[in-house]
């Protein structure tokens, strides 16, 4: 594999460039004089020209090419931009201020993206709605399809997705090991560091004091996840803290889990108002209750993703340390399959009946639930026959 090319005679500048490249996981080819750079000029994925040799390089008439940057340790030099134009560079990076950007450039060529991953966020409309179970189930179902999947626990007060999945003893990095990280994170290193099971990579919390996730750390993890995974599922807290805002801004879809009762819908409406400020598509997943699914979705004014009836044996299974049941015959399994089909562009009608996803016949296709009349939620009247 061809490596980035550095052209400089300045040993102090070269030391800085080697240090930045090492931090980005990149190896360099170095030419101390422009003549030595000729064999590498066109085939190197990136060329870094030291300002000390820019005039000499320009005199050789190098052919135009993309991804050439001029680096300098003297931001006050008035000739810097003239040299930039002379060597055909696209930009000037002034060190040390631009070291993080240079590291990102090195990392891009050393580890090009292998995926264009989709980010899906899951948030509960109120406490105990089942958002963590749904997020875990979606991630497991995706991994079973042999898709690289990353499950991110973004709720420091949620009890831990590793515990929910029976993986609290699994070895690997947790959020406290990553919170100081800024800038680009290698997706290869991230996969290697995290606990993995059933084809799924998991980023959760340590037991003990709950620490908020810095926005910069969430940004780095999700950007790495999108480069190296097919699907990233993020379990969010109900309050949109800075880390949650980063996740919402990268989500293609956010699932809002709503319990089908008046209090649940009112609480979900408040959560929805907040998350809509930071994300695009929001779909409602309705948990079984006294209200019809279509009434809940209409009250919130959000598309319907599907319904999840109560599962009496689910809590017992989770308390035993078992993973959520996502077989094809289970409610969770059918929902997850239909939702993943919709992300992957399955044709209309490919969904599973009764899930509310494509082919399900829309909200309320399953058994009718009791309706409440005479109640207003978010300005939408809940009409229908009372029980």
C-alpha positions in Angstrom: 0.0 0.0 0.0 1.3 3.5 -0.9 2.0 5.8 1.9 1.7 9.6 2.4 4.7 11.4 1.0 6.5 14.1 3.1 9.0 16.5 1.5 11.1 18.6 3.9 14.7 19.2 5.0 13.6 20.7 8.3 14.3 18.0 10.9 12.2 19.6 13.6 9.2 19.8 11.2 9.8 16.2 10.2 9.8 15.1 13.9 6.4 16.8 14.3 5.0 15.2 11.2 6.2 11.7 12.2 4.6 12.2 15.6 1.3 13.3 14.2 1.4 10.4 11.7 2.1 7.9 14.4 -0.9 9.1 16.4 -3.0 8.6 13.3 -1.7 5.1 12.7 0.0 6.1 9.4 3.5 5.4 8.0 5.2 8.0 5.8 7.6 8.1 2.9 10.1 10.9 3.3 12.0 12.8 0.7 14.6 15.3 1.9 15.0 17.0 -1.5 12.4 17.5 -4.2 14.3 15.3 -6.7 13.9 12.3 -4.5 10.1 12.9 -4.4 9.6 12.4 -8.1 9.0 8.6 -8.1 6.3 9.0 -5.4 4.6 12.3 -6.4 1.8 10.8 -8.5 1.2 7.5 -6.6 1.2 8.7 -3.0 -2.3 9.1 -1.6 -1.3 12.4 -0.1 1.6 14.8 -0.3 2.8 17.0 2.6 5.2 19.8 1.5 7.3 21.6 4.1 7.4 25.3 3.5 11.2 25.1 3.7 11.4 23.2 0.3 8.3 24.7 -1.4 10.3 27.0 -3.7 12.7 24.3 -4.7 9.9 21.9 -5.4 8.0 24.5 -7.5 11.1 24.9 -9.6 10.9 21.3 -10.7 7.4 21.8 -12.1 5.6 18.9 -10.4 2.4 17.9 -12.2 -1.0 18.9 -10.7 -2.5 16.4 -8.3 -5.1 16.3 -5.5 -4.4 16.1 -1.8 -1.3 18.3 -1.5 -0.9 20.4 1.6 1.7 22.8 2.6 2.8 22.7 6.3 4.6 25.5 8.2 5.7 26.1 11.7 5.9 29.9 11.0 2.3 31.2 10.8 3.6 34.8 10.3 5.5 34.1 7.1 3.9 36.4 4.4 5.2 34.1 1.6 3.3 31.0 2.8 0.3 31.4 0.4 2.5 32.2 -2.5 4.4 29.0 -1.9 1.1 27.1 -1.6 0.0 28.2 -5.0 3.5 27.6 -6.5 3.5 23.9 -5.5 -0.2 23.3 -6.4 -1.2 22.7 -2.8 -4.9 22.9 -1.9 -4.4 24.2 1.6 -1.9 25.5 4.2 -1.7 23.8 7.7 0.0 25.8 10.4 1.5 23.7 13.1 0.9 23.1 16.0 -2.6 24.6 15.7 -3.6 22.3 12.8 -2.1 19.1 14.1 -5.6 17.5 14.7 -6.7 18.2 11.2 -3.4 16.8 9.8 -3.9 13.7 11.9 -7.3 13.3 10.4 -5.9 13.7 6.9 -3.2 11.0 7.6 -5.9 8.7 9.1 -8.1 9.1 6.1 -5.5 7.7 3.7 -4.1 5.1 6.2 -7.5 3.7 7.0 -10.1 4.6 4.3 -13.7 4.0 5.2 -14.9 0.4 4.4 -18.5 1.1 5.3 -21.1 3.9 5.1 -22.9 3.0 8.3 -26.4 4.0 9.2 -27.0 5.4 12.7 -30.3 4.7 14.4 -31.2 6.2 17.8 -33.7 4.8 20.2 -35.2 6.8 23.1 -38.0 6.1 25.6 -41.0 8.3 25.8 -40.9 7.7 29.5 -39.0 5.7 32.0 -39.5 1.9 31.6 -40.9 2.2 28.1 -38.5 -0.5 26.8 -36.1 1.6 24.7 -33.0 -0.2 25.9 -34.5 -3.6 25.1 -35.5 -2.5 21.7 -32.1 -1.0 20.9 -30.3 -4.2 22.0 -32.8 -6.3 20.0 -32.2 -4.3 16.9 -28.5 -4.6 17.2 -28.6 -8.3 17.8 -30.9 -8.8 14.9 -28.6 -6.8 12.6 -25.6 -8.8 13.7 -27.5 -12.1 13.0 -27.8 -10.8 9.4 -23.9 -10.8 9.3 -23.8 -7.0 9.2 -21.1 -5.3 11.2 -23.1 -3.7 14.1 -22.1 -1.4 16.9 -24.4 -0.9 19.9 -23.8 2.3 21.9 -25.1 2.8 25.4 -25.5 6.6 25.7 -27.6 6.7 28.9 -25.3 6.8 31.9 -28.3 6.3 34.2 -29.8 3.4 32.3 -28.2 0.6 34.2 -25.9 -0.6 31.5 -26.7 -2.5 28.2 -23.9 -4.9 29.0 -25.9 -6.0 32.1 -29.1 -6.2 30.0 -27.4 -8.5 27.6 -25.7 -10.6 30.2 -22.2 -9.3 29.2 -21.2 -7.3 32.3 -18.1 -9.5 32.8 -17.0 -9.2 29.2 -13.5 -7.8 28.7 -13.0 -4.7 26.7 -13.2 -0.9 26.8 -16.1 1.0 28.3 -17.0 4.7 28.0 -14.6 5.9 30.8 -11.7 4.5 28.7 -12.8 6.7 25.8 -14.1 9.9 27.2 -10.8 11.7 27.0 -10.6 11.0 23.3 -10.7 13.9 20.9 -10.4 13.9 17.1 -10.5 10.9 14.9 -10.8 7.4 16.3 -9.6 4.4 14.2 -12.6 2.1 13.6 -10.2 -0.9 13.5 -8.8 0.0 16.9 -12.4 0.7 18.2 -13.6 -2.8 17.2 -10.5 -4.4 18.7 -11.0 -2.6 22.0 -14.7 -3.1 22.6 -16.4 -6.2 24.0 -17.8 -8.3 21.2 -20.3 -11.2 21.2 -22.7 -12.8 18.7 -21.1 -10.7 16.0 -22.0 -7.5 17.9 -19.6 -4.8 19.3 -20.8 -3.1 22.5 -19.8 0.2 24.1 -21.3 0.6 27.5 -20.5 1.9 31.0 -18.5 0.7 34.0 -20.4 0.0 37.2 -20.1 2.8 39.7 -20.3 6.6 39.4 -22.2 7.7 36.3 -20.2 10.1 34.2 -21.7 12.1 31.3 -20.2 11.4 27.9 -18.5 14.5 26.4 -19.9 15.5 23.0 -16.4 15.2 21.5 -16.1 11.6 22.6 -19.5 10.7 21.2 -18.7 12.4 17.9 -15.4 10.5 17.5 -17.0 7.1 18.3 -20.0 7.6 15.9 -17.8 8.9 13.1 -15.6 5.8 13.5 -18.8 3.6 13.7 -20.1 5.0 10.5 -16.8 4.3 8.7 -16.4 0.8 10.0 -19.8 -0.6 10.7 -23.0 -1.2 8.7 -25.3 -0.2 11.5 -24.8 1.8 14.7 -27.6 1.7 17.3 -27.6 4.3 20.0 -29.7 3.9 23.2 -30.3 7.5 24.3 -31.3 9.1 27.6 -34.7 10.9 27.7 -33.0 14.2 28.3 -31.0 15.3 25.3 -27.5 16.0 26.8 -24.7 17.2 24.5 -23.7 13.6 23.7 -27.2 12.7 22.7 -27.5 15.8 20.5 -24.4 14.5 18.6 -26.0 11.2 18.1 -29.4 12.6 17.1 -27.7 14.8 14.5 -26.2 11.7 12.8 -29.2 9.5 13.0 -31.1 8.5 9.8 -34.0 7.5 12.0 -34.9 7.9 15.7 -37.3 5.5 17.2 -39.4 6.9 20.1 -40.9 4.1 22.3 -44.3 5.2 23.6 -46.5 3.4 26.1 -50.1 3.4 24.9 -51.7 5.3 27.8 -52.4 8.9 28.5 -49.5 9.6 30.8 -47.1 7.8 28.4 -48.2 9.8 25.4 -48.0 13.1 27.3 -44.5 12.2 28.5 -43.5 11.1 25.0 -44.8 14.4 23.5 -42.3 16.3 25.8 -39.4 14.1 24.7 -40.4 14.4 21.1 -40.4 18.2 21.3 -36.8 18.1 22.4 -35.4 15.5 20.0 -37.1 17.1 17.0 -34.8 20.1 17.4 -31.8 17.9 16.7 -32.8 15.1 14.3 -34.8 14.5 11.1 -37.0 11.4 10.9 -38.7 10.3 14.2 -41.0 7.2 14.2 -43.2 6.1 17.1 -43.0 2.5 18.4 -46.1 1.9 20.5 -46.1 -0.4 23.5 -49.3 -2.2 24.4 -51.8 -0.2 26.5 -55.3 1.1 26.6 -55.0 3.4 23.5 -55.1 2.3 19.9 -51.8 2.6 18.1 -53.1 5.0 15.4 -54.5 7.2 18.2 -51.0 7.4 19.8 -49.2 8.1 16.5 -51.8 10.8 15.5 -51.6 12.4 18.9 -47.8 12.8 18.6 -48.0 13.8 14.9 -45.2 11.3 14.0 -45.0 8.3 11.6 -45.8 4.9 13.1 -43.0 2.4 13.1 -44.9 -0.5 14.6 -46.4 -1.9 17.8 -44.9 -4.1 20.5 -47.5 -5.9 22.6 -46.6 -6.7 26.2 -44.5 -9.9 26.5 -45.0 -11.5 30.0 -42.0 -13.7 29.7 -39.6 -11.0 28.6 -38.8 -9.5 32.0 -38.1 -13.0 33.5 -35.8 -13.8 30.6 -33.8 -10.5 31.0 -33.6 -11.0 34.8 -32.0 -14.4 34.1 -29.3 -12.7 32.1 -30.7 -14.0 28.8 -30.5 -11.8 25.6 -33.9 -10.5 24.4 -35.8 -13.1 22.4 -35.5 -12.1 18.7 -36.4 -15.3 16.9 -38.5 -15.0 13.8 -41.6 -16.1 15.7 -41.3 -13.6 18.5 -42.8 -10.2 18.6 -39.4 -8.5 19.0 -37.9 -10.6 16.2 -40.7 -9.7 13.7 -40.5 -6.0 14.5 -36.7 -5.9 14.3 -36.7 -7.8 11.0 -39.3 -5.5 9.4 -37.5 -2.4 10.6 -34.1 -3.6 9.3 -35.8 -4.4 6.0 -37.0 -0.9 5.8 -33.5 0.5 6.4 -32.1 -1.8 3.7 -34.7 -0.7 1.2 -36.8 -3.8 1.1 -39.7 -3.6 -1.4 -43.2 -2.7 -0.2 -44.9 -5.7 1.3 -41.7 -7.3 2.6 -42.5 -6.5 6.2 -44.0 -8.9 8.7 -47.8 -8.7 9.2 -48.8 -7.2 12.6 -45.6 -5.1 13.0 -46.8 -1.8 11.5 -43.9 -1.8 9.1 -44.2 -2.0 5.3 -46.7 -4.7 4.5 -48.3 -4.6 8.0 -51.5 -2.9 7.0 -50.7 0.3 9.0 -51.3 1.2 12.6 -53.9 -0.8 14.4 -53.8 -3.7 12.0 -53.7 -6.1 14.9 -56.3 -6.7 17.6 -58.1 -3.5 18.6 -57.4 -2.0 22.0 -59.6 0.1 24.2 -59.9 3.8 23.3 -60.2 6.8 25.5 -62.5 9.6 24.4 -62.6 13.3 25.5 -58.9 13.7 26.0 -56.6 16.1 24.2 -52.9 15.3 23.7 -50.7 17.9 22.0 -53.7 19.5 20.4 -55.0 16.3 18.9 -58.3 15.0 20.1 -58.4 11.3 21.0 -61.7 10.2 19.6 -63.5 6.9 19.3 -65.7 4.8 21.4 -64.9 4.5 25.1 -65.0 1.2 26.8 
